[in-house]
Amino acid sequence: MRALLTLLATTCLVPAVQAATILPLDRATILAGSPFDLKVEFDGVVAAEDVSVTINGQPAAEMLGKDLTFIEREEGVEASAVRLEAATIAAPGEYTVEAKAGDEVKTVTWEVYGTPAEPVARNVIFMIADGLSIADRTTARLMSKGMTEGKADGRLNMDDLEYAAFIGTSSTGSIATDSANTASAYMSGHKSAVNALGVYADRTEDSLDDPRVELISEALARTGSKSVGIVSTAEIQDATPASLVAHTRKRADKAEIATMLFERQPDLILGGGSAYLLPQSTPGSKRKDDENLIEQFQDAGYALATDAATLASATEGSNSGKILGMFHTGNMDSSLDRQFLKKGTVEDFPNQPGLVEMTGAALTQLSKNPEGFFVMVEAATVDKMKHPMDWERAMFDMIEFDQAVGVAKAFVAENPDTLLIVTGDHTHGNALVGTIDPARGEGRESVGVYNDAGFLAYQDENGDGYPDDLNVAPRIAMFANNYPDHYETWGPKLDNPFEPAVETGNEDYIANEQYKDQPGAVLREGNLPKSADAAVHAVDDVVLQASGAGADQFRGYMEQSDVYKIVAQLMALAPSQPGN
């Protein structure tokens, strides 16, 4: 049973109960004036009169100006909790939160920070190559530009971004992480658990009741009238794009995230995932209700784009200025399939725009707002192809990502009040170790390392930045340091995307035998649990690069939550408060 109480600052002597968790967690950084949910989870059942929550020695209810809700027994949990929704702290400073139950005490400290009164950056372009590792940059450069006598024959667009930092990506519950927690930390300033978006993960089963934190799109709407854009080659409800709009413990709540997307209504939405916007009566829909969010977006003034041609038309339209671009029912195809091989699902979705086109369209549209904009651009398929160790597809999407970075750099050159951030949400455990040349021998004997590696044989005769042919030798020898059982085939998968492992029926995975008879194929016994069907993320720091307005603030080692803090300060999202 829930009862609204103003919790007293006094403590009575009762049997000791540990105040197990205070959310936000210790060392949280909170933007001044930014709403957040406060929650204290106790280890056992306690009486309301035996509980106190104070902030800097004052009762929390007095400090925050709201009564806290006492929950004697949380649903599914034989323990008590207190909550307060949409709390705010206006004054920057250090805040010590103390929760007591009996003679046991739990204490955390928060940093509330302000911003300068005037913004440094009017626009922010935040570009994420999902799963970006150092090896991806190196390989994309070699495949796209070539190398002669040990020196690259050209540079990537990202090679010349002036400032850089190492970014820690770990979650609140593990050194390892996923795209939900990492993207959410970038877009909220709060780290959370694996699979969580815009919330601190609590202990209840309900994935939608966890304590919320404010997202960048919400902060921008609260403090001004800047436009917000989301661009991704994934389903727009996928973890990274969802990080701008979603509050859920489970990134798999995609139908609910689609509804949250409509409720938040970013000015521009480009990507896949229309299956979660269409009513259940529509073939291919993944909703379980009759909501037609496509129609609702259109009724709200959005121009609908369904392919590259209609996207180009939408940016020239005279509607409200809002665009919904849905180019696939699921994830969009990789650039290798979409532009060159015409494999995957390209036959069903033949005119999908690429990331370069979508980035250009986004900047054209969003820059129409004189107040400025924030846009997140994700190259999702880098990660989605690295999980199944489909290296060539992943690297083609890295090249495409870098070309989109080029579009953003050109915009920054013409609009110097724009900040450009280029980074990954997390890394993968892949490395380029040398080259593969069947002339050396079959299978593992084809791998050349050290001096035997030589140089790559890719050519770009048409100058589009992509290798003209992937089935050359020497070609890249890229491998993962973690993997399921699979057959290594030592070459590109030109028929269709690689599917290394298949389920046995008991939730374990075995090597996919469709690759067994390819020349030189060898079975690699996995070093991950048998429940794994693909390679996984690495814990390594990710590299962030930046250019433009305020980019010099990114340096050294930073947490992903620190990146949000800098963006908030450069955009002056707490302008009534002194800088901190």
RODO-2510 file (C-alpha; in nm, 4 decimals, decimal comma):
residues 580
     n   res          X          Y          Z
     1     m     0,0000     0,0000     0,0000
     2     r     0,1291     0,3461    -0,0912
     3     a     0,0764     0,6466     0,1362
     4     l     0,1916     1,0037     0,0807
     5     l     0,4046     1,1134     0,3737
     6     t     0,6327     1,3981     0,4574
     7     l     0,9203     1,1926     0,5963
     8     l     1,0610     1,3252     0,9209
     9     a     1,4268     1,3959     0,9752
    10     t     1,4232     1,2198     1,3140
    11     t     1,5248     0,8587     1,3653
    12     c     1,3837     0,6160     1,6229
    13     l     1,5733     0,3197     1,7646
    14     v     1,4419     0,0075     1,5889
    15     p     1,5990    -0,3185     1,4718
    16     a     1,8743    -0,2367     1,2219
    17     v     1,7739    -0,2251     0,8584
    18     q     2,0256    -0,1338     0,5858
    19     a     1,9196     0,1392     0,3435
    20     a     2,0466    -0,0665     0,0536
    21     t     2,0276     0,1716    -0,2394
    22     i     1,9778     0,5420    -0,3050
    23     l     1,8961     0,6463    -0,6596
    24     p     2,0515     0,8523    -0,8165
    25     l     2,3641     0,6678    -0,7121
    26     d     2,6714     0,8008    -0,5357
    27     r     2,8769     1,0489    -0,7446
    28     a     2,5843     1,1238    -0,9765
    29     t     2,6230     1,4478    -1,1708
    30     i     2,2951     1,6360    -1,2084
    31     l     2,2236     1,9439    -1,4180
    32     a     2,0819     2,2265    -1,2054
    33     g     1,7061     2,2413    -1,2539
    34     s     1,6938     1,9056    -1,4304
    35     p     1,4096     1,6777    -1,3093
    36     f     1,5019     1,3357    -1,1700
    37     d     1,3250     1,0701    -0,9646
    38     l     1,4594     1,0031    -0,6143
    39     k     1,4228     0,6535    -0,4742
    40     v     1,5516     0,4778    -0,1631
    41     e     1,5282     0,0978    -0,1548
    42     f     1,5548    -0,0647     0,1873
    43     d     1,6651    -0,4222     0,2470
    44     g     1,3556    -0,5149     0,4441
    45     v     1,0131    -0,3974     0,5529
    46     v     1,0270    -0,0880     0,7751
    47     a     0,7718     0,1443     0,9306
    48     a     0,7286     0,4892     0,7788
    49     e     0,7831     0,6602     1,1130
    50     d     1,1220     0,4910     1,1473
    51     v     1,2576     0,6275     0,8201
    52     s     1,4234     0,9590     0,7424
    53     v     1,5755     1,0965     0,4226
    54     t     1,7802     1,4147     0,4429
    55     i     1,9753     1,6238     0,1936
    56     n     2,2586     1,8291     0,3400
    57     g     2,1006     1,7744     0,6806
    58     q     1,7539     1,8996     0,5874
    59     p     1,4503     1,6773     0,5389
    60     a     1,4390     1,5811     0,1731
    61     a     1,0775     1,6930     0,1447
    62     e     1,1736     2,0437     0,2582
    63     m     1,4815     2,0616     0,0364
    64     l     1,2968     1,9402    -0,2731
    65     g     0,9642     2,1053    -0,2023
    66     k     0,7641     1,7848    -0,2404
    67     d     0,6406     1,5092    -0,0137
    68     l     0,7966     1,1668    -0,0557
    69     t     0,5871     0,8558    -0,1140
    70     f     0,6404     0,5703     0,1300
    71     i     0,5878     0,2184    -0,0071
    72     e     0,5624    -0,0389     0,2708
    73     r     0,6088    -0,3360     0,0373
    74     e     0,7155    -0,2927    -0,3223
    75     e     0,5367    -0,5147    -0,5708
    76     g     0,7135    -0,8490    -0,5837
    77     v     0,9645    -0,7404    -0,3176
    78     e     0,9388    -0,8011     0,0556
    79     a     1,0948    -0,4652     0,1341
    80     s     1,0058    -0,0987     0,1694
    81     a     1,1003     0,2031    -0,0384
    82     v     1,0425     0,5761    -0,0665
    83     r     1,0062     0,7721    -0,3912
    84     l     0,9768     1,1249    -0,5153
    85     e     0,9130     1,1917    -0,8838
    86     a     1,0469     1,4844    -1,0841
    87     a     1,2617     1,6315    -0,8088
    88     t     1,4820     1,9292    -0,8974
    89     i     1,7713     2,1096    -0,7331
    90     a     1,8267     2,4626    -0,8579
    91     a     2,1536     2,5633    -0,6922
    92     p     2,4828     2,4086    -0,8060
    93     g     2,6914     2,2456    -0,5353
    94     e     2,7636     1,9211    -0,3541
    95     y     2,4688     1,7462    -0,1932
    96     t     2,4891     1,4669     0,0630
    97     v     2,1827     1,2438     0,0749
    98     e     2,1355     1,0352     0,3873
    99     a     1,8717     0,7660     0,4330
   100     k     1,8166     0,6110     0,7754
   101     a     1,6175     0,3160     0,9004
   102     g     1,6917     0,2408     1,2613
   103     d     2,0590     0,2800     1,3419
   104     e     2,1799     0,1881     0,9941
   105     v     2,2667     0,4661     0,7505
   106     k     2,3177     0,4886     0,3750
   107     t     2,4819     0,7988     0,2310
   108     v     2,5548     0,9175    -0,1218
   109     t     2,6870     1,2439    -0,2611
   110     w     2,5651     1,4189    -0,5757
   111     e     2,7249     1,6960    -0,7759
   112     v     2,4723     1,9474    -0,9060
   113     y     2,6305     2,1650    -1,1731
   114     g     2,5284     2,4852    -1,3446
   115     t     2,6188     2,6288    -1,6822
   116     p     2,7319     2,9657    -1,8152
   117     a     2,4552     3,2105    -1,8948
   118     e     2,5462     3,2265    -2,2629
   119     p     2,5914     2,9250    -2,4918
   120     v     2,9137     2,8502    -2,6742
   121     a     2,7507     2,6033    -2,9149
   122     r     2,4251     2,6868    -3,0920
   123     n     2,4165     2,3475    -3,2660
   124     v     2,5460     2,0037    -3,1658
   125     i     2,6034     1,7171    -3,4102
   126     f     2,6608     1,3997    -3,2056
   127     m     2,7787     1,1161    -3,4314
   128     i     2,8043     0,7594    -3,3018
   129     a     2,9448     0,4618    -3,4878
   130     d     2,7956     0,1842    -3,2787
   131     g     3,0705    -0,0443    -3,1505
   132     l     3,3529     0,1789    -3,2766
   133     s     3,6968     0,0348    -3,2015
   134     i     4,0412     0,1651    -3,2922
   135     a     4,0797    -0,1199    -3,5417
   136     d     3,7756     0,0061    -3,7329
   137     r     3,9345     0,3431    -3,8002
   138     t     4,2595     0,1827    -3,9141
   139     t     4,0872    -0,0700    -4,1377
   140     a     3,8484     0,1821    -4,2929
   141     r     4,1457     0,4052    -4,3753
   142     l     4,3433     0,1226    -4,5339
   143     m     4,0486    -0,0098    -4,7349
   144     s     3,9325     0,3345    -4,8447
   145     k     4,2597     0,5222    -4,8963
   146     g     4,5335     0,2606    -4,9310
   147     m     4,8918     0,2660    -4,8078
   148     t     5,2293     0,2932    -4,9747
   149     e     5,5600     0,2175    -4,8023
   150     g     5,4097     0,2399    -4,4555
   151     k     5,2270     0,5709    -4,4959
   152     a     4,8547     0,6090    -4,5591
   153     d     4,7696     0,7369    -4,9073
   154     g     4,4863     0,9470    -4,7706
   155     r     4,3059     1,0476    -4,4532
   156     l     3,9624     0,9824    -4,3151
   157     n     3,7421     1,2768    -4,2349
   158     m     3,7605     1,1866    -3,8678
   159     d     4,1422     1,1856    -3,8789
   160     d     4,1524     1,5638    -3,8743
   161     l     3,9152     1,6393    -3,5872
   162     e     4,1265     1,8486    -3,3530
   163     y     4,0423     1,7228    -3,0046
   164     a     4,0153     1,3772    -2,8513
   165     a     3,9460     1,1960    -2,5249
   166     f     3,9291     0,8405    -2,3953
   167     i     3,5804     0,7530    -2,2742
   168     g     3,4898     0,4969    -2,0091
   169     t     3,1810     0,2974    -2,0997
   170     s     3,1113     0,0664    -1,8029
   171     s     2,7617     0,0296    -1,6588
   172     t     2,6524     0,0740    -1,2977
   173     g     2,6307    -0,3010    -1,2458
   174     s     2,9218    -0,4340    -1,4517
   175     i     3,2484    -0,3397    -1,6171
   176     a     3,0832    -0,4532    -1,9436
   177     t     2,8063    -0,2654    -2,1168
   178     d     2,5643    -0,2414    -2,4058
   179     s     2,4363     0,0303    -2,6376
   180     a     2,1396     0,1175    -2,4149
   181     n     2,3354     0,2160    -2,1064
   182     t     2,6165     0,3801    -2,3029
   183     a     2,3962     0,5896    -2,5291
   184     s     2,1718     0,6762    -2,2350
   185     a     2,4736     0,8043    -2,0396
   186     y     2,5671     1,0281    -2,3333
   187     m     2,2117     1,1583    -2,3642
   188     s     2,1238     1,2020    -1,9948
   189     g     2,4449     1,2442    -1,7976
   190     h     2,3594     0,9447    -1,5796
   191     k     2,5126     0,5993    -1,6074
   192     s     2,2777     0,3069    -1,5643
   193     a     2,2551    -0,0683    -1,6018
   194     v     2,2857    -0,2823    -1,9140
   195     n     1,9629    -0,2600    -2,1182
   196     a     1,8406     0,0540    -1,9368
   197     l     1,7419     0,3799    -2,1080
   198     g     1,6800     0,7079    -1,9272
   199     v     1,6344     0,5451    -1,5861
   200     y     1,8218     0,4138    -1,2869
   201     a     1,7485     0,0422    -1,2835
   202     d     1,5589    -0,0538    -0,9709
   203     r     1,4678    -0,3938    -0,8243
   204     t     1,1018    -0,4193    -0,9264
   205     e     0,9980    -0,6355    -1,2194
   206     d     0,8077    -0,3636    -1,4045
   207     s     1,0459    -0,2263    -1,6674
   208     l     0,8565     0,1017    -1,6989
   209     d     0,8452     0,2133    -1,3339
   210     d     1,2166     0,2736    -1,2735
   211     p     1,3355     0,6149    -1,1484
   212     r     1,3668     0,8514    -1,4453
   213     v     1,6301     1,1071    -1,5339
   214     e     1,5982     1,3896    -1,7842
   215     l     1,7120     1,3267    -2,1426
   216     i     1,8796     1,5806    -2,3700
   217     s     1,5654     1,6160    -2,5834
   218     e     1,3626     1,6914    -2,2692
   219     a     1,6204     1,9376    -2,1379
   220     l     1,6197     2,1233    -2,4688
   221     a     1,2395     2,1404    -2,4714
   222     r     1,2376     2,2609    -2,1104
   223     t     1,4956     2,5352    -2,1612
   224     g     1,4375     2,6638    -2,5154
   225     s     1,3137     2,5995    -2,8651
   226     k     1,5966     2,4195    -3,0393
   227     s     1,5131     2,1442    -3,2863
   228     v     1,6023     1,7813    -3,2130
   229     g     1,6859     1,5166    -3,4710
   230     i     1,7473     1,1420    -3,4595
   231     v     1,9166     0,9597    -3,7474
   232     s     2,0036     0,5893    -3,7470
   233     t     2,0451     0,2970    -3,9820
   234     a     1,8814     0,0782    -3,7147
   235     e     1,5233     0,0550    -3,6028
   236     i     1,4538     0,3959    -3,4576
   237     q     1,3389     0,2175    -3,1385
   238     d     1,6785     0,0488    -3,1044
   239     a     1,8979     0,1340    -2,8062
   240     t     2,1032     0,4245    -2,9397
   241     p     1,8282     0,6254    -3,1128
   242     a     1,5893     0,5418    -2,8280
   243     s     1,8297     0,7028    -2,5803
   244     l     1,6948     1,0449    -2,6796
   245     v     1,3330     0,9664    -2,5928
   246     a     1,2960     0,6504    -2,3829
   247     h     1,2554     0,5743    -2,0126
   248     t     1,2614     0,1982    -1,9619
   249     r     1,4656    -0,0698    -1,7874
   250     k     1,4409    -0,2923    -2,0961
   251     r     1,5588    -0,1795    -2,4362
   252     a     1,3407    -0,4586    -2,5774
   253     d     1,0264    -0,2557    -2,4929
   254     k     1,0238    -0,1356    -2,8527
   255     a     0,6516    -0,0841    -2,8957
   256     e     0,6475     0,1247    -2,5782
   257     i     0,9562     0,3136    -2,6983
   258     a     0,7750     0,3903    -3,0247
   259     t     0,4949     0,5458    -2,8205
   260     m     0,7492     0,7457    -2,6205
   261     l     0,8979     0,8639    -2,9491
   262     f     0,5608     1,0048    -3,0510
   263     e     0,5056     1,1623    -2,7101
   264     r     0,8438     1,3390    -2,7267
   265     q     0,8068     1,4266    -3,0996
   266     p     1,1612     1,5091    -3,2119
   267     d     1,1568     1,7415    -3,5114
   268     l     1,3274     1,4894    -3,7401
   269     i     1,3304     1,1084    -3,7219
   270     l     1,5111     0,9040    -3,9877
   271     g     1,5734     0,5291    -3,9797
   272     g     1,4062     0,1890    -3,9809
   273     g     1,1529     0,0298    -3,7493
   274     s     0,8142     0,1130    -3,9024
   275     a     0,6865    -0,2254    -3,7766
   276     y     0,6568    -0,0718    -3,4282
   277     l     0,4607     0,2285    -3,5558
   278     l     0,1888     0,0395    -3,7411
   279     p    -0,1245    -0,1145    -3,5863
   280     q    -0,1325    -0,4892    -3,5235
   281     s    -0,3747    -0,5354    -3,8124
   282     t    -0,1060    -0,4279    -4,0602
   283     p     0,0986    -0,7196    -4,2003
   284     g     0,4447    -0,7134    -4,0486
   285     s     0,3413    -0,4997    -3,7507
   286     k     0,5090    -0,5768    -3,4186
   287     r     0,2597    -0,3872    -3,2065
   288     k    -0,0028    -0,5572    -2,9931
   289     d    -0,2582    -0,2776    -3,0155
   290     d    -0,4400    -0,0748    -3,2797
   291     e    -0,2268     0,2387    -3,2489
   292     n    -0,1237     0,3772    -3,5874
   293     l     0,1656     0,6022    -3,4946
   294     i     0,2472     0,6730    -3,8599
   295     e    -0,0908     0,8415    -3,8999
   296     q    -0,0554     1,0152    -3,5638
   297     f     0,2799     1,1605    -3,6672
   298     q     0,1263     1,2809    -3,9934
   299     d    -0,1684     1,4337    -3,8074
   300     a     0,0875     1,6141    -3,5887
   301     g     0,2323     1,7796    -3,8990
   302     y     0,5142     1,5452    -3,9949
   303     a     0,6004     1,4904    -4,3593
   304     l     0,6367     1,1156    -4,4193
   305     a     0,9350     0,9868    -4,6184
   306     t     0,9597     0,6185    -4,7106
   307     d     1,2606     0,6135    -4,9428
   308     a     1,5485     0,8273    -5,0665
   309     a     1,3323     1,0152    -5,3174
   310     t     1,0599     1,1140    -5,0711
   311     l     1,3239     1,2136    -4,8160
   312     a     1,4741     1,4562    -5,0655
   313     s     1,1279     1,5978    -5,1338
   314     a     1,0458     1,6305    -4,7643
   315     t     1,3413     1,8597    -4,6965
   316     e     1,2091     2,0938    -4,9641
   317     g     0,8516     2,0950    -4,8325
   318     s     0,6702     2,3782    -4,6620
   319     n     0,5054     2,1732    -4,3858
   320     s     0,5623     2,2340    -4,0155
   321     g     0,9250     2,1468    -4,0708
   322     k     0,9008     1,8049    -3,9087
   323     i     0,9972     1,4866    -4,0943
   324     l     0,9351     1,1209    -4,0153
   325     g     1,1493     0,9012    -4,2371
   326     m     1,0737     0,5290    -4,2120
   327     f     1,2783     0,3361    -4,4669
   328     h     1,2499    -0,0226    -4,3418
   329     t     1,0217    -0,2263    -4,1175
   330     g     1,3325    -0,3384    -3,9268
   331     n     1,7004    -0,2441    -3,9377
   332     m     1,8188    -0,0893    -4,2632
   333     d     2,0575    -0,2892    -4,4814
   334     s     2,4328    -0,2460    -4,4633
   335     s     2,5938    -0,0146    -4,7160
   336     l     2,7651    -0,3142    -4,8815
   337     d     2,4293    -0,4812    -4,9446
   338     r     2,2373    -0,1622    -5,0131
   339     q     2,4812     0,0100    -5,2500
   340     f     2,6788    -0,2698    -5,4101
   341     l     2,5667    -0,6310    -5,3690
   342     k     2,1899    -0,5719    -5,3573
   343     k     2,1666    -0,8523    -5,1023
   344     g     2,0005    -0,8770    -4,7615
   345     t     1,6519    -0,7251    -4,7794
   346     v     1,7315    -0,4708    -5,0509
   347     e     1,4892    -0,6376    -5,2913
   348     d     1,2058    -0,5597    -5,0494
   349     f     1,3345    -0,2095    -4,9663
   350     p     1,5147    -0,1070    -5,2862
   351     n     1,5616     0,2673    -5,2391
   352     q     1,6826     0,3091    -4,8817
   353     p     1,8805     0,6300    -4,8279
   354     g     2,2313     0,5924    -4,6928
   355     l     2,3769     0,7563    -4,3848
   356     v     2,5399     1,0290    -4,5929
   357     e     2,2047     1,1234    -4,7494
   358     m     2,0242     1,1107    -4,4156
   359     t     2,2902     1,3237    -4,2447
   360     g     2,2738     1,5838    -4,5200
   361     a     1,8943     1,5899    -4,5084
   362     a     1,8971     1,6242    -4,1289
   363     l     2,1382     1,9172    -4,1303
   364     t     1,9474     2,0896    -4,4086
   365     q     1,6175     2,0545    -4,2261
   366     l     1,7252     2,1202    -3,8683
   367     s     1,9353     2,4247    -3,9562
   368     k     1,6158     2,6006    -4,0682
   369     n     1,5540     2,6688    -3,6984
   370     p     1,7345     2,9950    -3,6114
   371     e     1,7505     2,8866    -3,2460
   372     g     1,9729     2,5925    -3,3370
   373     f     1,9515     2,2156    -3,3014
   374     f     2,0822     1,8937    -3,1501
   375     v     2,1058     1,5878    -3,3748
   376     m     2,2296     1,2367    -3,3027
   377     v     2,3520     1,0399    -3,6068
   378     e     2,4193     0,6669    -3,5634
   379     a     2,5964     0,4226    -3,7923
   380     a     2,4243     0,1265    -3,6311
   381     t     2,5313    -0,1438    -3,8730
   382     v     2,8976    -0,1195    -3,7738
   383     d     2,7976    -0,2946    -3,4523
   384     k     2,5308    -0,5131    -3,6068
   385     m     2,7813    -0,6618    -3,8515
   386     k     3,0649    -0,6917    -3,5990
   387     h     2,8556    -0,9121    -3,3694
   388     p     2,8382    -1,1864    -3,6389
   389     m     3,2012    -1,1113    -3,7375
   390     d     3,1012    -0,9964    -4,0850
   391     w     3,4030    -0,7700    -4,1120
   392     e     3,3656    -0,6410    -4,4659
   393     r     3,0070    -0,5300    -4,4096
   394     a     3,1071    -0,3616    -4,0847
   395     m     3,3984    -0,1832    -4,2506
   396     f     3,1888    -0,0606    -4,5446
   397     d     2,9579     0,0973    -4,2885
   398     m     3,2613     0,2520    -4,1189
   399     i     3,3585     0,4088    -4,4507
   400     e     3,0024     0,5321    -4,4951
   401     f     3,0080     0,6735    -4,1414
   402     d     3,3277     0,8611    -4,2149
   403     q     3,1753     1,0065    -4,5300
   404     a     2,8821     1,1264    -4,3171
   405     v     3,1388     1,2824    -4,0828
   406     g     3,2635     1,4685    -4,3890
   407     v     2,9148     1,6139    -4,4432
   408     a     2,9063     1,7262    -4,0794
   409     k     3,2552     1,8778    -4,1000
   410     a     3,1506     2,0828    -4,4023
   411     f     2,8524     2,2118    -4,2049
   412     v     3,0753     2,3074    -3,9099
   413     a     3,3104     2,4935    -4,1451
   414     e     3,0191     2,7114    -4,2560
   415     n     2,8625     2,7304    -3,9086
   416     p     3,1431     2,7741    -3,6539
   417     d     2,8948     2,7934    -3,3643
   418     t     2,8402     2,4174    -3,4114
   419     l     3,0011     2,1443    -3,1999
   420     l     3,0773     1,8152    -3,3751
   421     i     3,1333     1,5026    -3,1641
   422     v     3,2414     1,1754    -3,3280
   423     t     3,2643     0,8655    -3,1125
   424     g     3,1336     0,5168    -3,0399
   425     d     2,9019     0,4050    -2,7651
   426     h     3,1258     0,1094    -2,6777
   427     t     3,3955    -0,1014    -2,8400
   428     h     3,4196    -0,4578    -2,9733
   429     g     3,6972    -0,7084    -2,9243
   430     n     3,8152    -0,7052    -3,2859
   431     a     4,1570    -0,6290    -3,4295
   432     l     4,3274    -0,6093    -3,7672
   433     v     4,6282    -0,8404    -3,7337
   434     g     4,7597    -0,8577    -4,0882
   435     t     4,6424    -0,9819    -4,4269
   436     i     4,4927    -1,2931    -4,5835
   437     d     4,6279    -1,4325    -4,9115
   438     p     4,5306    -1,7839    -5,0276
   439     a     4,8541    -1,7942    -5,2282
   440     r     5,0327    -1,8525    -4,8976
   441     g     4,8323    -2,1648    -4,8256
   442     e     4,4911    -2,2804    -4,7155
   443     g     4,3066    -2,1689    -4,4023
   444     r     4,5261    -2,0355    -4,1259
   445     e     4,8319    -2,0629    -4,3463
   446     s     4,6841    -1,7849    -4,5615
   447     v     4,7286    -1,5342    -4,2788
   448     g     5,0308    -1,3082    -4,3076
   449     v     5,1608    -1,1228    -4,0028
   450     y     5,4592    -0,8969    -3,9406
   451     n     5,6613    -0,8557    -4,2606
   452     d     5,4668    -1,1333    -4,4311
   453     a     5,1500    -0,9243    -4,4136
   454     g     5,2613    -0,6881    -4,6888
   455     f     4,9945    -0,4425    -4,8038
   456     l     4,6291    -0,4724    -4,9029
   457     a     4,5267    -0,5149    -5,2664
   458     y     4,2013    -0,3175    -5,2614
   459     q     4,1552    -0,0637    -5,5402
   460     d     3,9189     0,2320    -5,5720
   461     e     3,9224     0,3054    -5,9430
   462     n     3,5929     0,4974    -5,9433
   463     g     3,6946     0,7190    -5,6513
   464     d     3,3830     0,6606    -5,4402
   465     g     3,5889     0,5793    -5,1320
   466     y     3,4934     0,2099    -5,1294
   467     p     3,7018    -0,0832    -5,2548
   468     d     3,5848    -0,1867    -5,6010
   469     d     3,6262    -0,5570    -5,5190
   470     l     3,6420    -0,7333    -5,1835
   471     n     3,7480    -1,0752    -5,3068
   472     v     4,1107    -0,9743    -5,3572
   473     a     4,4384    -1,0826    -5,2042
   474     p     4,5945    -0,9715    -4,9861
   475     r     4,2776    -0,8692    -4,7998
   476     i     4,2097    -0,7821    -4,4377
   477     a     4,2809    -1,0351    -4,1647
   478     m     4,0424    -0,9129    -3,8963
   479     f     3,9432    -1,1386    -3,6086
   480     a     3,7491    -1,1166    -3,2836
   481     n     3,9076    -1,2096    -2,9529
   482     n     3,5707    -1,3493    -2,8384
   483     y     3,3368    -1,5675    -3,0410
   484     p     3,0844    -1,8528    -3,0441
   485     d     3,1421    -2,1818    -3,2219
   486     h     3,1685    -2,1002    -3,5948
   487     y     3,3424    -2,1870    -3,9184
   488     e     3,6168    -1,9446    -4,0155
   489     t     3,6128    -1,9028    -4,3942
   490     w     3,9001    -1,6520    -4,4298
   491     g     3,7157    -1,4228    -4,6672
   492     p     3,4215    -1,1900    -4,7306
   493     k     3,0631    -1,3158    -4,7179
   494     l     2,9374    -1,1916    -5,0551
   495     d     2,6178    -1,3957    -5,0774
   496     n     2,4438    -1,2642    -4,7660
   497     p     2,5351    -1,1417    -4,4169
   498     f     2,7260    -1,3952    -4,2072
   499     e     2,5340    -1,6063    -3,9541
   500     p     2,8116    -1,7782    -3,7577
   501     a     2,6046    -1,9915    -3,5182
   502     v     2,2578    -2,1454    -3,5075
   503     e     2,0460    -2,2578    -3,2145
   504     t     2,0320    -2,6257    -3,1276
   505     g     1,6852    -2,6094    -2,9740
   506     n     1,7970    -2,6072    -2,6108
   507     e     1,9162    -2,2437    -2,6091
   508     d     2,2724    -2,3431    -2,6959
   509     y     2,4363    -2,2499    -3,0244
   510     i     2,6566    -2,4498    -3,2593
   511     a     2,8583    -2,3554    -3,5653
   512     n     2,6445    -2,2941    -3,8729
   513     e     2,7245    -2,5818    -4,1071
   514     q     2,6256    -2,3913    -4,4208
   515     y     2,9858    -2,2607    -4,4194
   516     k     3,1464    -2,5970    -4,3445
   517     d     3,2372    -2,6907    -4,7022
   518     q     3,3800    -2,3578    -4,8146
   519     p     3,7477    -2,3805    -4,9209
   520     g     3,9759    -2,3740    -4,6195
   521     a     3,6887    -2,3520    -4,3697
   522     v     3,7892    -2,4562    -4,0198
   523     l     3,5787    -2,5048    -3,7078
   524     r     3,6649    -2,2617    -3,4311
   525     e     3,5446    -2,3730    -3,0917
   526     g     3,4051    -2,0726    -2,9107
   527     n     3,5535    -1,9084    -2,6053
   528     l     3,2162    -1,7671    -2,4971
   529     p     2,9415    -1,9661    -2,3217
   530     k     2,7509    -2,1982    -2,5533
   531     s     2,4478    -1,9725    -2,5144
   532     a     2,6289    -1,7067    -2,7207
   533     d     2,5474    -1,6820    -3,0909
   534     a     2,7790    -1,3910    -3,1756
   535     a     3,0836    -1,1948    -3,0658
   536     v     3,0304    -0,9472    -2,7826
   537     h     3,1295    -0,5966    -2,6789
   538     a     3,4646    -0,5165    -2,5207
   539     v     3,5269    -0,3150    -2,2056
   540     d     3,8008    -0,1045    -2,3696
   541     d     3,7739     0,2741    -2,3593
   542     v     3,6224     0,4286    -2,6698
   543     v     3,7860     0,7255    -2,8429
   544     l     3,5864     1,0472    -2,8746
   545     q     3,6931     1,3162    -3,1202
   546     a     3,5522     1,6656    -3,1458
   547     s     3,5743     1,9801    -3,3526
   548     g     3,4045     2,3173    -3,3584
   549     a     3,2522     2,5270    -3,0805
   550     g     3,3823     2,4193    -2,7394
   551     a     3,5560     2,1064    -2,8688
   552     d     3,8673     2,1812    -2,6628
   553     q     3,6747     2,0713    -2,3516
   554     f     3,7170     1,7062    -2,4515
   555     r     4,0515     1,5724    -2,3335
   556     g     4,2124     1,3047    -2,1207
   557     y     3,9959     1,0327    -1,9636
   558     m     3,6249     1,1002    -1,9221
   559     e     3,3126     0,9070    -1,8295
   560     q     3,0231     0,9112    -2,0733
   561     s     2,8238     1,1079    -1,8175
   562     d     3,0969     1,3758    -1,8316
   563     v     3,0338     1,4149    -2,2046
   564     y     2,6721     1,5119    -2,1349
   565     k     2,7877     1,7619    -1,8723
   566     i     3,0111     1,9373    -2,1241
   567     v     2,7384     1,9425    -2,3904
   568     a     2,4908     2,0861    -2,1370
   569     q     2,7385     2,3557    -2,0372
   570     l     2,8286     2,4465    -2,3956
   571     m     2,4583     2,4778    -2,4788
   572     a     2,3907     2,6675    -2,1509
   573     l     2,1053     2,4418    -2,0399
   574     a     2,1011     2,5891    -1,6874
   575     p     2,1489     2,9535    -1,7863
   576     s     2,0109     3,1019    -1,4645
   577     q     2,2909     2,9416    -1,2664
   578     p     2,6572     3,0435    -1,2516
   579     g     2,9066     2,8199    -1,4270
   580     n     3,0442     2,5345    -1,2234
***
